[in-house]
Amino acid sequence: LITREEERRKQYQRLIEDGEIESELYNFIKNTPNIANLPSLVKNKYAYITDDPKAKNILKLLFSDQAGMGYINEELKEENLVNLLLKHEVKVSNFHKFQQVNLKVLQEKGIIKEDVETEILKIKNLNRFKIFQKIWSYGVVCSPHEDIKLQRELKKMESEKLIRFSEKLFAEQESDFLNFVINNKLFDNSWAIRNKYEHGAPIYENKNQYEMDNQVALLIMIIYVVKINDELNLQRIASGKKGIYSEIV
């Protein structure tokens, strides 16, 4: 199964670069492509927060319980600013001066606003808020799977250097997970299943570990099937063709 996993990477690389999997060209591949470098033909596939401190600060101010924005007093307190705004009617004047400085940052970035009549703070740009919420929760947004409004908002945020796009088969979180399971390239405490079986099976006192390794290897193959099938389907949609493209490498 681990050998098959490496075959999938090589086959996919040939498919993307040549449009087909030609056996002679496949056999010329000496090195297995890096999981994180497997390309995508889908433009702006994944969106991540940029390294800009201002962008990361927005996430912190909205969602972190360490930002000091969720507590005004014992009557007005929540885990974070978002929960405070959603569960209570608060105004800028309710916040302490250092908090008001942070609120101004969020207002300038078009995320929150004051109601014209009541001065109560509300979410201004719901699409932008949803994007930040997804990035805070998952670290990434898969743009092609979002509706057109969120895709347009992502482009605006890119122009403001709040997010960056990447065109890879796997999201960074996914490739990190696969590297953790398969090898020890990134993590010292990884499972490194491929490395264990590369030169013969390891010896376990608990025989159930072999079954566990087998199930994990099967899971990896399922991940490849799902991701490559999704990639082909997204390419088909991007080209203007409708329907499910069910060809699986």
N, C-alpha and C positions, 0 to 999 in steps of 0.2 A: 504493500500500500504506500509506503514512504517513497519507493521508487516511482510509483505511478504519480505521486504528487509532483515530483521533479519533471516527469514527462509532460504533465499538464502545463507547467510553466513554459517549457520549451515550445510546445505546440501552440500555445497562446501567443507567444512572442512571434512565431513565424506567421500566424494568422493575421496579426495586426500589421506586421511589416510588409508581408507579401500578398495579403488578401486570400491566402490559401495555405494549407499545410502540405508542402511538397517534401516527399520523403528524403530526397538527396540533400536538399538544403537543411532539413531537420538533422540529418546525420552529421552535418558539418559543425553543428553547435558543440563547442567543447565545454564551455562553462554554463552552468544553470543560471538563468537570469535571477537577479535579486528580487525577492517578493515585493519590496517597497518600490522598485523601479518598473514594475510591469505597467506599460502605458495604457491609456484609454484614448479612444478616438472621439469621445464625448466631450465637447468643449465646456469648460467651467463646471466640471462634474462635482467636485467637492469644494465647499467653502469653509475656511477656518478664520479664526480671529488673527489679526496681524500681530507682529511683535511691537507695534506702536504702543507705548505706555498709556496713551489716552484711550485707546480701544480697550485694552485690558482693564483700565480703571472703570470704564462704563459697566462692564460685566460685574466687577467687584461691587460697585455702588448699588447696583440693582439687586443682586442675588446673594451676595456674601453676608453671612451672619457676623463677620468680623469687620465689616465696614463702618459700623457705628451709625448706620442710617435707619435702622429699624426701631430705635428706642428714642422716644421723646420724653416720656414720663411713665409712671406706673399705669396710667389709664390709656396711654397711647404707646403701645409697644407690640412688636411682632418680630419674627425671626429675621426678616430683612425688609428693605424698603418696598419691594414689590408687594409683599403681603400687607404691609402697612397701608399702602395706597388702595389696595383692593378691599380691605376689610374695614377701613375707617375713612371718614371725611376729614382730611387734613389740609391745611394751608401752609404756604411758605412761612408765614409768621409764627406757626406752631413750632417750627424747628429751631434748634440752636444756631448761632451764627456760623459755626464751622460747617454745620450741615447745609445751611443755606448756600454756601459757596459751592458745595457739591451738587446741589439741586440745580444751580445755574448752569453747570456743565451739562447736565442731562437735558435741560431746556434748550440750550444752544445746539445740541445734537439732535433736536427734534424728537425726543423720546417721551418726555412728559410736558404737560402744559397746565396753565391755570385756567379754570373756567371763567369766562368773561364776566358772568353775573355773580357767581358765588365765591370765586377765587380758590375753589377747591382743586387740588392737584389731581390730574387724571393722566392716563396713558394717551399720548397724542398720536403716535404712529404705531398702530397695532401690528402691522406687518414687520416693521423693524424690531419691535418688541418680541414678536414670535421668533424671529431669527436669533436674537441674543439669547432668548430662553432655550432654544434648541442647542446652541453652541455651549451654553453653560451646562446643560444636562448631558450632552453627548460628545461635545468637543468638535462637532462637524455637522454640516448640513449638506445633504445630497441634492443639489440644485435641480436636476432634471425630474426628480420625484416630487417637487413642490409645485404649487399652482403658479400661474403666470404672474400674479401680483407679487408673490414672494421672490420670484426669479428677477423681476424688474427691480425690486428693492435691493436685492443682493448686488446687482450691477451698480446701483447708486452708492451702496456702501463700499464697494470696491474703489469707486472714484474718489471716495473720501478717505481711503486707506484704512478703513475699519476692518475689512475682511480681505482675504486673498484666496484665489482659486487654484486648484490643482487638477491635472488630468492624469489620473492613475486608475488602475483597475480596482485597487483596494484603497479605502480610506486609511489614513495613517494609524488610527486606532486598530483597524483590522489587520494591517500588516504587522504591527507590533505584537498583536495577539498570536498570529501565525508564527512569527519568529520566536516568540516565547515558548510555544509548544514544540516547534520543529527543531530549532537549533539554539546555540548559546551565543549567537552573534551580538545581540544587544543586551541580554540580561544574564548576570552571573548565576541567578537562581532559577534559570529556565528549566523546563522539563526536558528539552533537547531530545525528543524521541528519535529523530532521525540519526543523531549522533550516536545514540545508544545501540541502534541496530545496524549501523552502517558497516561494521566489521564483525558481525555476528551478534546473536541475541544475548542480552545481559542475563545474569543469573539472579532470580528473585526467590527469596524464601517463601513469600506469599504468592502462590500461583495465580491469584486473582489479578495481580498487577499486569500479567500478560493480556488478560481480557480487557483490562482498563486501557492499556496502550492500543489495543486493536480497535476499541470503540472510539478512542480519540482520533486515530488515523482515519477511520470511516467518517467521522465528523468533519475532518479537514477536507476530505474528498467532496462531501456534500457542500461545504462552503464554496469550493471551487466551481462546482456545477451551478450553484445559485448565482454566484457573482458573474461568471462568464456568460451565462444565459441572460442575465440582466443587462450586461454590457451589449450583447448582440441585439437585444430588444430595444435598448435606448438608441443604438445606432440606426436601427430601422425606423424608429419614430422620427429621429432627427433628419432622416433623408426624405421624410414626407410620406412614408408608407405606413399604413395603419394595420392593426392586428398584432397578435403575439408571435414573435419570432422564436420558435421553440427549438431551433437547432442548438444542440449542446455539444461542445467540443469534448 
